[in-house]
Amino acid sequence: MGQEEKTMAKYCTKCGRKLEDGEVCNCTSQSAGSTQNAEQQAGAGQQQYQQGQSGATQQQYQQGQTGAVQQQYQQGQTGTAQQQYQQGQPGSQQQYYQQGQPGGTTKESEWINRQKDVIISGTKNMFSEIIPILKAPVSRVREISAAGSSAGLQLIIAKAVIFLVVMLIAMLVISSRIREISYGFVTIDMPYFQLILLTLLLTAGVDLLEAVLLKSITGAFKGTTNVNTMFNVIGGRCIYDTIVFLLVIILGIISWNAAFVVLIFATPISVYIQFSAYQGCVRMNENRRPYAYFLTKLCMSVISFLVVYLIIRNYISTIMNYILY
């Protein structure tokens, strides 16, 4: 009986496991599940591997892009800095070298060009004011003073230049005439430096000092004005001084008597013109204006006399000794 039961026992033909009666072995389904699980695990591993590879690749790509951008930026910065440095070093030296050359532009030449433009502009402005001041000496001086124009200062300088040029020409003519009369045996060393200094002091120096003194004395008499306004007042008078001076020189070539008459009768016009312009350009009690103006003229007369005496006293002594002995 036991022999028969043992003989009748069933075993799985796949895995060899003993089966009970009516039992079906599930090794095939387990193997399939295992295979499927293995395949799933293999797929998951492959997916993780691919994701890892892809993530790493993407990260490397991003890092590569970032590194490349950063490297390009650094190279750009370095290149820009190096370019600026190179431009700043040789270019600056080359520019400095070129500026130092005759064809270059230096600060001194630029300053000279600016001053030249200022002088040319000032000269045009000065000549454009001559006719209006001659037509309306009081109102025009008041207008240019209210506008803050420096035409008066330019007219003072122009008067000094004209007087200086005429004086030098006169000295050259006198020296030449003396040599002709003496047939070259007598020569006179003209004190040109002293004459130039004296002419500038008695023209521009005296006029500028008078403008400052006129402003100060006006303030002492409780009047209101400024130095530029006084420059314009003196400049308006300088036009008449220059006209009278040139007229006397021209007439002196023809007749000294006529020149002397014009000098005596035409000189006071400058004083009246200046006083009229002064009255129209200051705010002060009208009864004090004549005294302030007269005191200024008195002070300037004393100063002018002292300046002339100090400069030519040695020459006066030499001339007097020559005449007496």
C-alpha positions in Angstrom: 0.0 0.0 0.0 2.8 2.3 0.9 4.5 1.3 -2.2 1.6 2.2 -4.4 1.1 5.6 -2.8 4.7 6.4 -3.3 4.4 5.3 -6.9 1.3 7.4 -7.4 3.0 10.6 -6.1 3.3 13.4 -8.6 6.2 15.8 -9.1 6.4 19.0 -11.1 8.1 18.4 -14.3 9.5 22.0 -14.3 10.9 22.4 -10.8 10.7 18.8 -9.5 8.6 19.8 -6.5 6.2 17.1 -5.1 2.7 17.9 -5.8 -0.4 16.9 -3.9 -3.4 15.4 -5.6 -4.9 17.9 -8.0 -2.3 20.6 -7.2 -0.9 22.6 -10.0 2.6 23.9 -9.6 3.0 27.7 -9.9 6.7 27.7 -10.6 6.0 28.9 -14.1 4.0 31.9 -12.9 6.5 32.7 -10.2 9.3 32.4 -12.7 7.4 34.7 -15.0 6.8 37.1 -12.1 10.4 36.9 -11.1 11.3 37.5 -14.7 8.9 40.4 -14.9 10.2 41.8 -11.6 13.7 41.3 -12.8 12.8 43.0 -16.0 11.1 45.8 -14.1 14.1 46.1 -11.8 16.4 46.0 -14.8 14.2 48.6 -16.5 14.2 50.8 -13.4 17.9 50.4 -13.1 18.3 51.3 -16.7 15.9 54.3 -16.3 17.8 55.4 -13.3 21.0 54.9 -15.2 19.7 56.9 -18.1 18.3 59.6 -15.8 21.6 59.7 -14.0 23.4 59.9 -17.3 21.0 62.5 -18.6 21.1 64.5 -15.4 24.8 64.3 -15.3 25.1 65.2 -18.9 22.6 68.1 -18.5 24.4 69.2 -15.4 27.8 69.0 -17.2 26.3 70.8 -20.1 24.9 73.5 -17.9 28.2 73.7 -16.0 30.0 73.8 -19.3 27.7 76.6 -20.5 28.1 78.5 -17.3 31.8 77.9 -17.3 32.1 79.0 -20.9 30.0 82.1 -20.3 31.9 82.9 -17.1 35.2 82.3 -19.0 34.0 84.5 -21.9 33.0 87.2 -19.4 36.3 87.0 -17.6 38.1 87.0 -21.0 36.0 90.0 -22.0 36.8 91.8 -18.8 40.4 90.9 -19.0 40.5 91.9 -22.7 38.7 95.1 -22.0 41.0 96.0 -19.1 44.0 95.0 -21.1 42.8 97.1 -24.0 42.1 100.0 -21.8 45.5 99.7 -20.2 47.2 99.4 -23.6 45.2 102.4 -24.8 45.9 104.3 -21.7 49.7 103.6 -21.8 51.0 103.9 -25.3 48.1 106.1 -26.5 48.5 108.6 -23.8 52.2 108.7 -24.3 51.7 109.0 -28.0 49.1 111.7 -27.5 51.4 113.6 -25.1 54.2 113.2 -27.5 52.1 114.5 -30.3 50.9 117.4 -28.2 54.5 118.3 -27.4 55.3 118.4 -31.1 54.9 121.7 -33.2 51.9 120.2 -35.0 50.1 119.1 -31.7 47.9 121.1 -29.4 49.2 122.0 -26.0 47.4 123.7 -23.1 49.5 126.8 -23.6 48.5 127.1 -27.3 44.9 126.5 -26.4 45.1 129.2 -23.7 46.7 131.6 -26.3 44.0 130.8 -28.8 41.3 131.5 -26.2 42.9 134.8 -25.3 43.2 135.7 -28.9 39.5 135.1 -29.5 38.7 137.1 -26.4 40.9 140.0 -27.6 39.4 139.9 -31.1 35.8 139.8 -29.7 36.6 142.5 -27.2 38.1 144.7 -29.9 35.0 144.3 -32.1 32.8 145.1 -29.2 34.9 148.1 -28.3 34.7 149.6 -31.8 31.0 148.9 -32.0 30.5 151.1 -28.9 32.3 154.2 -30.1 29.6 155.7 -32.3 26.8 155.0 -29.8 28.7 156.6 -27.0 29.6 159.6 -29.1 25.9 160.0 -30.0 24.6 159.4 -26.4 27.5 159.6 -23.9 25.2 159.5 -20.8 22.4 157.1 -21.7 24.7 154.6 -23.6 27.2 154.4 -20.7 24.3 153.9 -18.3 23.0 151.1 -20.6 26.3 149.2 -20.9 26.9 149.6 -17.2 23.4 148.1 -16.4 24.2 145.2 -18.8 27.5 144.5 -17.0 29.5 145.1 -20.2 33.3 145.5 -20.0 33.5 147.8 -23.0 34.8 150.6 -20.7 37.8 148.6 -19.7 38.6 147.8 -23.3 38.3 151.4 -24.2 40.8 152.3 -21.5 43.3 149.7 -22.8 42.8 150.9 -26.4 43.5 154.5 -25.4 46.8 153.4 -23.7 47.9 151.4 -26.8 47.2 154.3 -29.2 49.0 156.8 -27.0 52.0 154.4 -26.7 52.2 153.8 -30.4 52.1 157.5 -31.2 54.7 158.2 -28.5 57.1 155.6 -29.9 56.7 156.9 -33.4 57.3 160.5 -32.2 60.5 159.4 -30.4 61.8 157.6 -33.5 61.1 160.7 -35.6 62.8 163.0 -33.2 65.9 160.8 -33.0 66.1 160.5 -36.7 65.7 164.3 -37.2 68.5 165.0 -34.7 70.9 162.7 -36.6 70.0 164.3 -39.9 70.6 167.8 -38.6 73.9 166.9 -37.0 75.0 164.8 -40.0 75.3 161.8 -37.8 77.7 163.3 -35.3 75.1 163.6 -32.5 73.1 160.7 -31.3 70.6 160.6 -28.5 69.9 157.4 -26.6 66.2 157.6 -26.1 65.0 156.2 -22.8 62.4 154.0 -24.4 61.8 151.9 -21.4 61.1 154.9 -19.2 58.9 156.5 -21.9 56.9 153.3 -22.3 56.4 153.0 -18.6 55.5 156.7 -18.2 53.0 156.5 -21.1 51.3 153.4 -19.6 51.2 154.9 -16.1 49.7 158.2 -17.4 47.1 156.5 -19.5 45.9 153.0 -18.4 47.4 153.3 -14.9 45.8 156.7 -14.1 42.4 155.7 -15.7 42.2 152.5 -13.8 43.2 154.1 -10.5 40.7 156.9 -11.1 37.9 154.4 -11.6 38.8 152.6 -8.3 39.2 156.0 -6.5 35.9 157.3 -7.9 34.1 154.2 -6.7 35.7 154.6 -3.2 35.0 158.3 -2.8 31.4 157.7 -4.0 31.0 155.1 -1.3 32.5 157.6 1.3 29.8 160.1 0.3 27.1 157.4 0.8 26.6 156.7 -2.9 26.0 153.3 -4.6 28.0 152.1 -7.6 30.6 149.5 -8.6 34.0 149.4 -10.2 32.8 148.1 -13.6 30.4 151.0 -13.8 33.2 153.4 -13.1 35.3 151.7 -15.8 32.5 152.4 -18.3 32.4 156.0 -17.1 36.1 156.4 -17.6 36.0 154.5 -20.9 33.4 156.8 -22.3 35.7 159.7 -21.5 38.7 157.9 -23.1 37.0 158.0 -26.5 37.0 161.9 -26.3 40.6 161.9 -24.9 41.8 159.8 -27.8 40.0 161.9 -30.4 41.4 165.1 -29.0 44.9 163.6 -28.8 44.9 162.4 -32.4 43.5 165.7 -33.6 46.2 167.6 -31.8 48.9 165.4 -33.3 47.6 165.7 -36.8 47.2 169.5 -36.5 50.7 169.7 -34.9 52.2 168.4 -38.1 50.6 171.3 -40.0 50.6 174.1 -37.4 51.6 173.9 -33.7 49.6 177.1 -33.0 46.4 175.4 -34.3 47.2 172.3 -32.3 47.7 174.3 -29.2 44.4 176.1 -29.6 42.5 172.8 -30.1 44.3 171.3 -27.0 43.2 174.2 -24.8 39.6 174.4 -25.9 38.9 170.7 -26.6 40.4 169.2 -23.5 37.6 170.3 -21.1 35.0 168.4 -23.1 36.3 165.1 -21.6 35.8 166.4 -18.1 32.2 167.4 -18.7 31.4 164.2 -20.5 32.8 162.1 -17.6 30.9 164.1 -15.0 27.6 163.8 -16.9 28.1 160.0 -17.3 29.0 159.8 -13.6 25.8 161.5 -12.5 23.7 159.2 -14.6 25.4 156.0 -13.3 25.5 156.4 -9.5 22.7 156.5 -6.9 23.7 159.3 -4.6 22.4 162.6 -3.3 22.7 165.0 -6.3 24.2 167.7 -4.1 27.1 165.4 -3.1 28.0 164.3 -6.6 30.0 167.4 -7.6 32.1 167.2 -4.5 32.8 163.5 -4.9 33.8 164.0 -8.5 36.0 167.1 -7.7 37.8 165.4 -4.9 38.6 162.4 -7.1 40.0 164.7 -9.8 42.1 166.6 -7.3 43.6 163.3 -5.9 44.4 162.1 -9.4 46.1 165.4 -10.4 48.4 165.1 -7.4 49.1 161.4 -8.0 49.9 162.0 -11.7 52.2 164.9 -10.9 54.2 162.8 -8.4 54.4 159.9 -10.9 55.8 162.1 -13.6 58.2 163.8 -11.3 59.6 160.6 -9.9 60.2 159.1 -13.3 61.7 162.1 -15.2 63.5 164.0 -12.4 66.9 162.5 -13.2 66.4 163.5 -16.9 65.3 167.0 -15.9 68.5 167.4 -13.9 70.6 166.2 -16.8 68.9 168.5 -19.2 69.2 171.5 -16.9 72.9 170.9 -16.3 73.4 170.6 -20.1 71.6 173.9 -20.8 73.3 175.9 -18.0 76.8 174.6 -18.4 
